[in-house]
Amino acid sequence: MSGKSFIAQLRTKPEKRDELIRLQVEMKQLVHAQEPDALVYELFQSDEDPDLFVCVATFRDDAAFDHHMQIDFHDRLVPPIFDCLAEDMTIQFYRSLN
């Protein structure tokens, strides 16, 4: 089976921008350290709009994505990340082509 990826767009409340960055950087560090089947996990901030972020992640397969969704630090970090948002996150899923 091919890899599973997502691209999530997050718009933060301006006063919560630093907190969102802190939380997402912690998430990124933990993903890289503890999830060997997470091939990519990156956060990007827009040059034109400092409150707009994109998170890009690629997992080896569906099992790796499911593992990510259930890992302890995901459950700890996602609720406060959502509290930083000015609007609902948008997320799209993709498959890599062999």
N, CA, C and O atoms as CSV, one atom per row, in Angstrom:
chain,resi,resn,atom,element,x,y,z
A,1,MET,N,N,0.841,-1.180,0.000
A,1,MET,CA,C,0.000,0.000,0.000
A,1,MET,C,C,0.886,1.244,0.000
A,1,MET,O,O,1.974,1.234,0.576
A,2,SER,N,N,0.431,2.286,-0.630
A,2,SER,CA,C,1.214,3.515,-0.736
A,2,SER,C,C,1.119,4.345,0.535
A,2,SER,O,O,0.244,4.130,1.374
A,3,GLY,N,N,2.029,5.292,0.659
A,3,GLY,CA,C,2.056,6.165,1.822
A,3,GLY,C,C,0.830,7.035,1.916
A,3,GLY,O,O,0.151,7.297,0.924
A,4,LYS,N,N,0.559,7.476,3.122
A,4,LYS,CA,C,-0.574,8.350,3.386
A,4,LYS,C,C,-0.045,9.693,3.848
A,4,LYS,O,O,0.790,9.759,4.750
A,5,SER,N,N,-0.527,10.763,3.237
A,5,SER,CA,C,-0.084,12.117,3.567
A,5,SER,C,C,-1.277,12.999,3.849
A,5,SER,O,O,-2.394,12.738,3.404
A,6,PHE,N,N,-1.009,14.056,4.604
A,6,PHE,CA,C,-2.019,15.087,4.748
A,6,PHE,C,C,-1.379,16.458,4.678
A,6,PHE,O,O,-0.203,16.645,4.990
A,7,ILE,N,N,-2.188,17.400,4.261
A,7,ILE,CA,C,-1.839,18.816,4.297
A,7,ILE,C,C,-2.958,19.499,5.066
A,7,ILE,O,O,-4.120,19.473,4.662
A,8,ALA,N,N,-2.580,20.112,6.187
A,8,ALA,CA,C,-3.554,20.795,7.033
A,8,ALA,C,C,-3.241,22.283,7.044
A,8,ALA,O,O,-2.087,22.692,7.180
A,9,GLN,N,N,-4.277,23.073,6.900
A,9,GLN,CA,C,-4.121,24.523,6.978
A,9,GLN,C,C,-4.689,24.994,8.307
A,9,GLN,O,O,-5.816,24.659,8.672
A,10,LEU,N,N,-3.889,25.778,9.025
A,10,LEU,CA,C,-4.283,26.259,10.341
A,10,LEU,C,C,-4.147,27.776,10.382
A,10,LEU,O,O,-3.097,28.320,10.041
A,11,ARG,N,N,-5.204,28.450,10.796
A,11,ARG,CA,C,-5.148,29.899,10.997
A,11,ARG,C,C,-5.267,30.143,12.497
A,11,ARG,O,O,-6.267,29.791,13.123
A,12,THR,N,N,-4.234,30.749,13.055
A,12,THR,CA,C,-4.202,30.978,14.486
A,12,THR,C,C,-4.775,32.350,14.856
A,12,THR,O,O,-4.790,33.279,14.049
A,13,LYS,N,N,-5.237,32.441,16.077
A,13,LYS,CA,C,-5.558,33.742,16.644
A,13,LYS,C,C,-4.225,34.475,16.809
A,13,LYS,O,O,-3.258,33.879,17.284
A,14,PRO,N,N,-4.154,35.743,16.431
A,14,PRO,CA,C,-2.862,36.452,16.509
A,14,PRO,C,C,-2.217,36.370,17.898
A,14,PRO,O,O,-1.001,36.221,18.011
A,15,GLU,N,N,-3.006,36.465,18.915
A,15,GLU,CA,C,-2.463,36.433,20.274
A,15,GLU,C,C,-2.021,35.035,20.703
A,15,GLU,O,O,-1.366,34.883,21.735
A,16,LYS,N,N,-2.372,34.013,19.921
A,16,LYS,CA,C,-1.999,32.629,20.220
A,16,LYS,C,C,-0.921,32.090,19.273
A,16,LYS,O,O,-0.566,30.913,19.339
A,17,ARG,N,N,-0.403,32.951,18.394
A,17,ARG,CA,C,0.562,32.506,17.386
A,17,ARG,C,C,1.785,31.840,18.015
A,17,ARG,O,O,2.172,30.749,17.594
A,18,ASP,N,N,2.391,32.466,18.999
A,18,ASP,CA,C,3.593,31.900,19.613
A,18,ASP,C,C,3.304,30.567,20.285
A,18,ASP,O,O,4.134,29.658,20.248
A,19,GLU,N,N,2.134,30.446,20.897
A,19,GLU,CA,C,1.766,29.180,21.538
A,19,GLU,C,C,1.570,28.077,20.496
A,19,GLU,O,O,2.022,26.948,20.683
A,20,LEU,N,N,0.895,28.415,19.402
A,20,LEU,CA,C,0.713,27.432,18.330
A,20,LEU,C,C,2.062,26.950,17.802
A,20,LEU,O,O,2.270,25.751,17.618
A,21,ILE,N,N,2.970,27.883,17.561
A,21,ILE,CA,C,4.294,27.506,17.069
A,21,ILE,C,C,4.986,26.595,18.077
A,21,ILE,O,O,5.552,25.571,17.695
A,22,ARG,N,N,4.950,26.946,19.338
A,22,ARG,CA,C,5.597,26.133,20.374
A,22,ARG,C,C,5.032,24.715,20.387
A,22,ARG,O,O,5.784,23.741,20.424
A,23,LEU,N,N,3.712,24.606,20.357
A,23,LEU,CA,C,3.060,23.296,20.398
A,23,LEU,C,C,3.374,22.476,19.146
A,23,LEU,O,O,3.652,21.280,19.237
A,24,GLN,N,N,3.330,23.112,17.999
A,24,GLN,CA,C,3.590,22.389,16.748
A,24,GLN,C,C,5.056,21.982,16.640
A,24,GLN,O,O,5.359,20.912,16.113
A,25,VAL,N,N,5.963,22.813,17.126
A,25,VAL,CA,C,7.380,22.432,17.112
A,25,VAL,C,C,7.601,21.246,18.042
A,25,VAL,O,O,8.357,20.332,17.713
A,26,GLU,N,N,6.946,21.255,19.200
A,26,GLU,CA,C,7.049,20.096,20.094
A,26,GLU,C,C,6.503,18.842,19.412
A,26,GLU,O,O,7.114,17.776,19.488
A,27,MET,N,N,5.355,18.969,18.748
A,27,MET,CA,C,4.777,17.833,18.024
A,27,MET,C,C,5.771,17.326,16.980
A,27,MET,O,O,6.018,16.124,16.891
A,28,LYS,N,N,6.332,18.226,16.201
A,28,LYS,CA,C,7.291,17.841,15.160
A,28,LYS,C,C,8.481,17.098,15.754
A,28,LYS,O,O,8.887,16.061,15.230
A,29,GLN,N,N,9.040,17.614,16.833
A,29,GLN,CA,C,10.201,16.972,17.459
A,29,GLN,C,C,9.857,15.573,17.961
A,29,GLN,O,O,10.642,14.641,17.790
A,30,LEU,N,N,8.692,15.425,18.578
A,30,LEU,CA,C,8.280,14.121,19.091
A,30,LEU,C,C,7.992,13.136,17.956
A,30,LEU,O,O,8.351,11.962,18.043
A,31,VAL,N,N,7.348,13.615,16.900
A,31,VAL,CA,C,7.086,12.749,15.745
A,31,VAL,C,C,8.404,12.233,15.180
A,31,VAL,O,O,8.559,11.036,14.940
A,32,HIS,N,N,9.355,13.144,14.971
A,32,HIS,CA,C,10.639,12.727,14.401
A,32,HIS,C,C,11.381,11.767,15.325
A,32,HIS,O,O,12.069,10.865,14.848
A,33,ALA,N,N,11.255,11.945,16.636
A,33,ALA,CA,C,11.985,11.112,17.597
A,33,ALA,C,C,11.334,9.751,17.838
A,33,ALA,O,O,12.028,8.763,18.081
A,34,GLN,N,N,9.979,9.696,17.768
A,34,GLN,CA,C,9.284,8.497,18.229
A,34,GLN,C,C,8.478,7.765,17.161
A,34,GLN,O,O,7.925,6.700,17.434
A,35,GLU,N,N,8.402,8.308,15.968
A,35,GLU,CA,C,7.594,7.672,14.924
A,35,GLU,C,C,8.443,7.446,13.671
A,35,GLU,O,O,8.420,8.262,12.750
A,36,PRO,N,N,9.182,6.355,13.635
A,36,PRO,CA,C,10.057,6.119,12.481
A,36,PRO,C,C,9.306,5.962,11.159
A,36,PRO,O,O,9.891,6.156,10.093
A,37,ASP,N,N,8.029,5.617,11.213
A,37,ASP,CA,C,7.247,5.475,9.987
A,37,ASP,C,C,6.536,6.762,9.588
A,37,ASP,O,O,5.753,6.772,8.638
A,38,ALA,N,N,6.806,7.847,10.310
A,38,ALA,CA,C,6.391,9.179,9.880
A,38,ALA,C,C,7.561,9.739,9.084
A,38,ALA,O,O,8.567,10.167,9.650
A,39,LEU,N,N,7.419,9.730,7.786
A,39,LEU,CA,C,8.528,10.087,6.897
A,39,LEU,C,C,8.749,11.589,6.813
A,39,LEU,O,O,9.875,12.054,6.638
A,40,VAL,N,N,7.660,12.343,6.941
A,40,VAL,CA,C,7.712,13.809,6.891
A,40,VAL,C,C,6.733,14.342,7.915
A,40,VAL,O,O,5.611,13.847,8.029
A,41,TYR,N,N,7.155,15.347,8.657
A,41,TYR,CA,C,6.245,16.114,9.507
A,41,TYR,C,C,6.848,17.501,9.607
A,41,TYR,O,O,7.845,17.703,10.300
A,42,GLU,N,N,6.247,18.457,8.915
A,42,GLU,CA,C,6.785,19.811,8.848
A,42,GLU,C,C,5.677,20.836,9.019
A,42,GLU,O,O,4.529,20.611,8.633
A,43,LEU,N,N,6.043,21.946,9.596
A,43,LEU,CA,C,5.136,23.077,9.759
A,43,LEU,C,C,5.721,24.255,8.994
A,43,LEU,O,O,6.909,24.555,9.112
A,44,PHE,N,N,4.881,24.920,8.209
A,44,PHE,CA,C,5.300,26.078,7.437
A,44,PHE,C,C,4.425,27.271,7.810
A,44,PHE,O,O,3.221,27.128,8.021
A,45,GLN,N,N,5.044,28.451,7.889
A,45,GLN,CA,C,4.327,29.690,8.171
A,45,GLN,C,C,4.341,30.543,6.909
A,45,GLN,O,O,5.373,30.677,6.252
A,46,SER,N,N,3.203,31.111,6.578
A,46,SER,CA,C,3.081,31.941,5.387
A,46,SER,C,C,3.960,33.189,5.487
A,46,SER,O,O,4.034,33.823,6.540
A,47,ASP,N,N,4.620,33.532,4.391
A,47,ASP,CA,C,5.384,34.784,4.330
A,47,ASP,C,C,4.468,36.000,4.321
A,47,ASP,O,O,4.825,37.051,4.853
A,48,GLU,N,N,3.282,35.863,3.717
A,48,GLU,CA,C,2.371,36.991,3.570
A,48,GLU,C,C,1.435,37.177,4.758
A,48,GLU,O,O,0.963,38.285,5.013
A,49,ASP,N,N,1.169,36.097,5.481
A,49,ASP,CA,C,0.193,36.144,6.580
A,49,ASP,C,C,0.773,35.348,7.754
A,49,ASP,O,O,0.723,34.118,7.744
A,50,PRO,N,N,1.317,36.026,8.757
A,50,PRO,CA,C,1.992,35.319,9.847
A,50,PRO,C,C,1.072,34.455,10.708
A,50,PRO,O,O,1.552,33.677,11.533
A,51,ASP,N,N,-0.222,34.581,10.528
A,51,ASP,CA,C,-1.170,33.763,11.292
A,51,ASP,C,C,-1.632,32.522,10.529
A,51,ASP,O,O,-2.469,31.765,11.022
A,52,LEU,N,N,-1.094,32.314,9.336
A,52,LEU,CA,C,-1.481,31.185,8.504
A,52,LEU,C,C,-0.339,30.169,8.439
A,52,LEU,O,O,0.800,30.511,8.122
A,53,PHE,N,N,-0.672,28.907,8.750
A,53,PHE,CA,C,0.311,27.826,8.786
A,53,PHE,C,C,-0.196,26.650,7.963
A,53,PHE,O,O,-1.400,26.465,7.784
A,54,VAL,N,N,0.742,25.869,7.473
A,54,VAL,CA,C,0.429,24.619,6.801
A,54,VAL,C,C,1.281,23.542,7.454
A,54,VAL,O,O,2.489,23.705,7.628
A,55,CYS,N,N,0.638,22.452,7.809
A,55,CYS,CA,C,1.328,21.286,8.341
A,55,CYS,C,C,1.255,20.199,7.278
A,55,CYS,O,O,0.178,19.879,6.775
A,56,VAL,N,N,2.419,19.634,6.941
A,56,VAL,CA,C,2.515,18.593,5.930
A,56,VAL,C,C,3.107,17.355,6.588
A,56,VAL,O,O,4.147,17.427,7.244
A,57,ALA,N,N,2.444,16.228,6.410
A,57,ALA,CA,C,2.930,14.984,7.003
A,57,ALA,C,C,2.761,13.844,6.013
A,57,ALA,O,O,1.793,13.792,5.255
A,58,THR,N,N,3.723,12.935,6.037
A,58,THR,CA,C,3.654,11.728,5.219
A,58,THR,C,C,4.030,10.541,6.092
A,58,THR,O,O,5.040,10.552,6.796
A,59,PHE,N,N,3.193,9.526,6.025
A,59,PHE,CA,C,3.378,8.301,6.797
A,59,PHE,C,C,3.590,7.139,5.835
A,59,PHE,O,O,3.050,7.128,4.729
A,60,ARG,N,N,4.369,6.179,6.261
A,60,ARG,CA,C,4.708,5.034,5.410
A,60,ARG,C,C,3.455,4.328,4.886
A,60,ARG,O,O,3.418,3.886,3.738
A,61,ASP,N,N,2.429,4.226,5.739
A,61,ASP,CA,C,1.205,3.519,5.350
A,61,ASP,C,C,0.085,3.905,6.316
A,61,ASP,O,O,0.288,4.718,7.218
A,62,ASP,N,N,-1.087,3.322,6.122
A,62,ASP,CA,C,-2.233,3.628,6.979
A,62,ASP,C,C,-1.965,3.269,8.439
A,62,ASP,O,O,-2.395,3.982,9.346
A,63,ALA,N,N,-1.258,2.168,8.663
A,63,ALA,CA,C,-0.959,1.758,10.046
A,63,ALA,C,C,-0.107,2.810,10.745
A,63,ALA,O,O,-0.317,3.084,11.927
A,64,ALA,N,N,0.839,3.398,10.045
A,64,ALA,CA,C,1.683,4.437,10.633
A,64,ALA,C,C,0.862,5.681,10.944
A,64,ALA,O,O,1.063,6.316,11.980
A,65,PHE,N,N,-0.060,6.033,10.056
A,65,PHE,CA,C,-0.943,7.173,10.323
A,65,PHE,C,C,-1.823,6.873,11.528
A,65,PHE,O,O,-1.965,7.723,12.408
A,66,ASP,N,N,-2.412,5.692,11.589
A,66,ASP,CA,C,-3.263,5.323,12.722
A,66,ASP,C,C,-2.472,5.371,14.026
A,66,ASP,O,O,-2.983,5.820,15.052
A,67,HIS,N,N,-1.228,4.910,13.983
A,67,HIS,CA,C,-0.366,4.967,15.163
A,67,HIS,C,C,-0.171,6.420,15.604
A,67,HIS,O,O,-0.251,6.730,16.792
A,68,HIS,N,N,0.084,7.297,14.646
A,68,HIS,CA,C,0.266,8.724,14.946
A,68,HIS,C,C,-0.973,9.290,15.637
A,68,HIS,O,O,-0.859,10.048,16.601
A,69,MET,N,N,-2.130,8.929,15.153
A,69,MET,CA,C,-3.373,9.474,15.703
A,69,MET,C,C,-3.647,8.975,17.124
A,69,MET,O,O,-4.436,9.581,17.850
A,70,GLN,N,N,-3.004,7.878,17.524
A,70,GLN,CA,C,-3.269,7.299,18.839
A,70,GLN,C,C,-2.106,7.439,19.814
A,70,GLN,O,O,-2.217,7.013,20.964
A,71,ILE,N,N,-1.006,8.022,19.384
A,71,ILE,CA,C,0.152,8.118,20.266
A,71,ILE,C,C,-0.132,9.131,21.379
A,71,ILE,O,O,-0.852,10.106,21.165
A,72,ASP,N,N,0.427,8.900,22.549
A,72,ASP,CA,C,0.075,9.687,23.732
A,72,ASP,C,C,0.294,11.185,23.558
A,72,ASP,O,O,-0.552,11.972,23.983
A,73,PHE,N,N,1.382,11.600,22.956
A,73,PHE,CA,C,1.624,13.038,22.834
A,73,PHE,C,C,0.673,13.705,21.848
A,73,PHE,O,O,0.425,14.906,21.961
A,74,HIS,N,N,0.137,12.967,20.892
A,74,HIS,CA,C,-0.861,13.528,19.978
A,74,HIS,C,C,-2.094,13.951,20.776
A,74,HIS,O,O,-2.601,15.061,20.611
A,75,ASP,N,N,-2.563,13.064,21.632
A,75,ASP,CA,C,-3.740,13.372,22.453
A,75,ASP,C,C,-3.479,14.526,23.416
A,75,ASP,O,O,-4.408,15.256,23.763
A,76,ARG,N,N,-2.249,14.702,23.847
A,76,ARG,CA,C,-1.908,15.785,24.763
A,76,ARG,C,C,-1.786,17.130,24.039
A,76,ARG,O,O,-2.186,18.158,24.586
A,77,LEU,N,N,-1.243,17.138,22.823
A,77,LEU,CA,C,-0.942,18.388,22.127
A,77,LEU,C,C,-2.059,18.915,21.239
A,77,LEU,O,O,-2.183,20.128,21.068
A,78,VAL,N,N,-2.868,18.041,20.676
A,78,VAL,CA,C,-3.865,18.504,19.704
A,78,VAL,C,C,-4.937,19.409,20.327
A,78,VAL,O,O,-5.244,20.443,19.734
A,79,PRO,N,N,-5.516,19.086,21.477
A,79,PRO,CA,C,-6.527,20.009,22.025
A,79,PRO,C,C,-6.011,21.439,22.244
A,79,PRO,O,O,-6.709,22.382,21.870
A,80,PRO,N,N,-4.821,21.645,22.835
A,80,PRO,CA,C,-4.365,23.035,22.959
A,80,PRO,C,C,-4.008,23.674,21.615
A,80,PRO,O,O,-4.099,24.894,21.470
A,81,ILE,N,N,-3.604,22.864,20.632
A,81,ILE,CA,C,-3.387,23.419,19.289
A,81,ILE,C,C,-4.717,23.939,18.742
A,81,ILE,O,O,-4.785,25.053,18.223
A,82,PHE,N,N,-5.763,23.136,18.861
A,82,PHE,CA,C,-7.078,23.577,18.381
A,82,PHE,C,C,-7.551,24.828,19.112
A,82,PHE,O,O,-8.229,25.667,18.519
A,83,ASP,N,N,-7.205,24.964,20.385
A,83,ASP,CA,C,-7.594,26.159,21.149
A,83,ASP,C,C,-6.928,27.421,20.604
A,83,ASP,O,O,-7.418,28.526,20.840
A,84,CYS,N,N,-5.833,27.276,19.890
A,84,CYS,CA,C,-5.124,28.423,19.317
A,84,CYS,C,C,-5.738,28.906,18.011
A,84,CYS,O,O,-5.415,29.999,17.545
A,85,LEU,N,N,-6.610,28.117,17.420
A,85,LEU,CA,C,-7.097,28.404,16.079
A,85,LEU,C,C,-8.217,29.430,16.065
A,85,LEU,O,O,-9.083,29.452,16.940
A,86,ALA,N,N,-8.173,30.275,15.048
A,86,ALA,CA,C,-9.206,31.279,14.844
A,86,ALA,C,C,-10.392,30.719,14.071
A,86,ALA,O,O,-11.485,31.283,14.105
A,87,GLU,N,N,-10.173,29.603,13.373
A,87,GLU,CA,C,-11.224,28.946,12.591
A,87,GLU,C,C,-10.882,27.470,12.498
A,87,GLU,O,O,-9.776,27.057,12.844
A,88,ASP,N,N,-11.826,26.690,12.036
A,88,ASP,CA,C,-11.585,25.258,11.917
A,88,ASP,C,C,-10.426,24.977,10.970
A,88,ASP,O,O,-10.288,25.619,9.929
A,89,MET,N,N,-9.609,24.022,11.339
A,89,MET,CA,C,-8.520,23.564,10.490
A,89,MET,C,C,-9.116,22.886,9.256
A,89,MET,O,O,-10.130,22.192,9.340
A,90,THR,N,N,-8.473,23.097,8.122
A,90,THR,CA,C,-8.852,22.324,6.939
A,90,THR,C,C,-7.763,21.281,6.716
A,90,THR,O,O,-6.579,21.549,6.924
A,91,ILE,N,N,-8.173,20.101,6.294
A,91,ILE,CA,C,-7.212,19.018,6.084
A,91,ILE,C,C,-7.617,18.216,4.860
A,91,ILE,O,O,-8.791,17.910,4.656
A,92,GLN,N,N,-6.626,17.884,4.056
A,92,GLN,CA,C,-6.836,17.045,2.886
A,92,GLN,C,C,-5.833,15.909,2.943
A,92,GLN,O,O,-4.686,16.093,3.352
A,93,PHE,N,N,-6.278,14.734,2.528
A,93,PHE,CA,C,-5.446,13.533,2.546
A,93,PHE,C,C,-5.053,13.161,1.116
A,93,PHE,O,O,-5.803,13.367,0.162
A,94,TYR,N,N,-3.856,12.608,1.011
A,94,TYR,CA,C,-3.293,12.250,-0.295
A,94,TYR,C,C,-2.596,10.897,-0.185
A,94,TYR,O,O,-2.230,10.458,0.905
A,95,ARG,N,N,-2.421,10.253,-1.323
A,95,ARG,CA,C,-1.651,9.018,-1.440
A,95,ARG,C,C,-0.466,9.277,-2.353
A,95,ARG,O,O,-0.599,9.937,-3.383
A,96,SER,N,N,0.681,8.760,-1.977
A,96,SER,CA,C,1.835,8.866,-2.874
A,96,SER,C,C,1.658,7.848,-3.996
A,96,SER,O,O,1.058,6.791,-3.805
A,97,LEU,N,N,2.182,8.180,-5.147
A,97,LEU,CA,C,2.080,7.315,-6.305
A,97,LEU,C,C,3.372,6.524,-6.441
A,97,LEU,O,O,4.467,7.069,-6.299
A,98,ASN,N,N,3.232,5.258,-6.712
A,98,ASN,CA,C,4.415,4.387,-6.861
A,98,ASN,C,C,5.004,4.528,-8.244
A,98,ASN,O,O,6.001,3.878,-8.560
